[in-house]
């Protein structure tokens, strides 16, 4: 009799475990589906708002600016960074200054995009002395590319009036502009749009 009860209990436990396992698999599948659907909806919303356009009305301007050696894209190999060095590389052109609170706050986000997403970041410091910029960059342990626009001539070409302001560029074309601190998610979504559209190979 005890053996029969033991068998019944074991059989019940096995069946219960199987049912629970199936329920969990269905729940995980549903969550994955909803996540994919939300991502798709987010991208469609961005597309409908015109975030991907052949011409957003901002002209691209080439540059060849003095860079800090703290950037790890080229290390100590180059004294100047040129837009020609970034052909076939999507990159963010970020205008900033050490005295700008929002600029300082978004450095972590820029570093995240560079280190985790391998998205090239070019931080354009506007109208500051080299020593001040180097001291700040060393203090925040930044490793993305920093270039100097000490006379603001390059910034003026992009009509930069307030900072931070960031442009998404690929092969000498401006695809988006962010005014104020950037959102890594919005940057990633925009790059997905470029990839889906075939613009970025």
C-alpha positions in Angstrom: 0.0 0.0 0.0 2.8 2.4 0.9 4.4 1.7 -2.4 1.2 2.5 -4.2 0.9 5.8 -2.4 4.6 6.6 -3.1 4.0 5.9 -6.7 0.9 8.1 -6.8 2.8 11.0 -5.1 5.8 10.7 -7.4 3.5 10.5 -10.5 1.6 13.6 -9.3 4.8 15.5 -8.7 6.2 14.7 -12.1 3.0 15.7 -13.9 2.8 18.9 -11.8 6.4 19.7 -12.7 5.7 19.2 -16.4 2.6 21.4 -16.3 4.5 24.2 -14.4 7.3 23.9 -16.9 4.9 24.3 -19.8 3.2 27.3 -18.2 6.6 29.0 -17.6 7.7 28.4 -21.2 4.4 29.9 -22.5 4.9 32.9 -20.2 8.5 33.5 -21.3 7.4 33.1 -25.0 4.6 35.7 -24.4 7.0 38.1 -22.7 9.5 37.8 -25.6 6.8 38.3 -28.2 5.5 41.5 -26.4 9.1 42.8 -26.1 9.7 42.3 -29.8 6.4 43.9 -30.6 7.1 46.9 -28.4 10.6 47.3 -30.1 9.0 47.2 -33.5 6.3 49.7 -32.5 9.0 52.0 -31.1 10.9 51.9 -34.4 7.7 52.5 -36.4 6.9 55.5 -34.2 10.4 56.9 -34.9 10.0 56.3 -38.6 6.6 58.0 -38.7 8.0 61.1 -36.9 10.6 61.5 -39.7 13.6 60.4 -37.7 15.1 58.8 -40.8 15.2 61.0 -43.8 17.4 61.4 -46.9 17.7 65.1 -46.1 17.0 66.7 -42.7 18.2 70.0 -43.8 21.6 70.0 -42.1 24.7 70.3 -44.3 27.7 68.1 -43.5 31.0 69.9 -42.9 34.4 68.3 -43.1 36.9 68.8 -40.3 40.5 68.2 -39.5 41.0 69.2 -35.8 43.6 68.7 -33.1 42.8 65.7 -31.0 43.7 64.6 -27.5 45.8 61.5 -27.1 43.3 60.1 -24.5 41.1 58.8 -27.4 41.5 55.1 -27.9 40.3 54.9 -31.5 43.8 55.9 -32.8 45.8 56.2 -29.5 49.0 58.2 -30.0 49.1 57.6 -33.8 47.5 60.9 -34.9 47.8 64.5 -33.8 44.8 65.5 -35.9 41.4 63.8 -36.5 39.8 64.2 -39.8 36.3 63.4 -41.0 38.1 61.4 -43.8 39.4 59.1 -41.0 35.8 58.1 -40.3 34.6 56.9 -43.7 32.3 53.9 -43.4 32.0 54.5 -39.6 28.8 55.9 -38.2 29.7 58.4 -35.5 28.3 61.0 -33.1 29.7 64.5 -33.4 29.1 66.0 -29.9 29.7 69.7 -29.2 30.5 70.4 -25.5 32.5 72.4 -23.0 33.8 71.7 -19.5 31.7 74.5 -17.9 28.5 73.0 -19.3 26.6 70.9 -16.6 24.5 68.9 -19.0 27.6 68.2 -21.2 29.5 66.9 -18.2 26.5 64.7 -17.2 26.2 63.0 -20.6 29.9 62.0 -20.7 29.0 58.7 -19.1 26.3 58.0 -21.7 28.8 58.8 -24.5 31.4 56.6 -22.9 28.8 53.8 -22.7 28.0 54.1 -26.4 31.7 54.0 -27.3 32.6 51.1 -25.0 29.5 48.9 -25.3 28.2 49.7 -28.7 31.5 50.5 -30.5 29.9 53.6 -31.8 32.6 56.2 -32.6 32.2 59.4 -30.6 33.9 62.6 -31.5 33.5 65.2 -28.7 34.2 68.7 -30.1 35.3 70.9 -27.3 34.2 74.5 -28.0 36.5 77.5 -27.3 38.6 76.2 -24.3 42.3 75.9 -23.5 43.9 72.6 -24.2 45.1 72.2 -20.6 41.6 72.7 -19.2 40.2 70.2 -21.5 42.9 67.6 -20.9 42.5 68.0 -17.1 38.7 67.4 -17.3 39.0 64.4 -19.7 41.6 62.8 -17.5 39.4 63.4 -14.4 36.4 61.6 -16.0 38.6 58.9 -17.6 37.1 59.4 -21.0 38.4 57.2 -23.8 36.4 58.4 -26.8 37.8 60.9 -29.3 38.1 64.5 -28.2 39.0 67.3 -30.6 39.5 71.0 -30.1 37.6 73.8 -31.8 39.4 76.6 -30.0 38.3 79.4 -32.2 34.7 78.1 -32.6 35.0 78.2 -36.4 33.9 74.6 -36.8 31.0 74.9 -34.4 29.8 78.0 -36.2 29.5 75.9 -39.4 26.9 73.8 -37.6 25.3 76.8 -36.2 25.9 75.6 -32.7 24.3 78.2 -30.3 23.7 76.0 -27.2 25.4 72.9 -25.9 25.4 70.0 -25.7 24.3 69.3 -29.3 25.0 66.1 -31.1 24.8 65.0 -34.8 24.6 61.4 -36.1 26.8 61.2 -39.2 27.6 58.4 -41.6 29.7 58.8 -44.7 29.7 62.6 -44.8 25.9 62.9 -44.3 24.0 64.2 -41.2 21.1 61.9 -40.3 19.9 63.3 -37.0 20.4 66.1 -34.5 19.9 66.0 -30.8 19.7 69.2 -28.8 20.5 68.7 -25.1 21.8 65.5 -23.4 21.5 62.4 -25.5 19.6 59.2 -24.8 21.5 56.0 -25.6 18.2 54.3 -26.5 17.2 56.9 -29.0 20.7 56.7 -30.6 20.5 52.9 -30.8 17.0 53.1 -32.3 18.2 55.6 -34.9 21.0 53.3 -35.9 18.6 50.4 -36.2 16.6 52.6 -38.7 19.7 53.3 -40.7 20.6 49.6 -40.8 17.0 48.5 -41.7 16.9 51.1 -44.5 20.1 49.8 -46.0 21.9 53.2 -45.5 24.4 51.6 -43.1 26.1 48.4 -44.3 
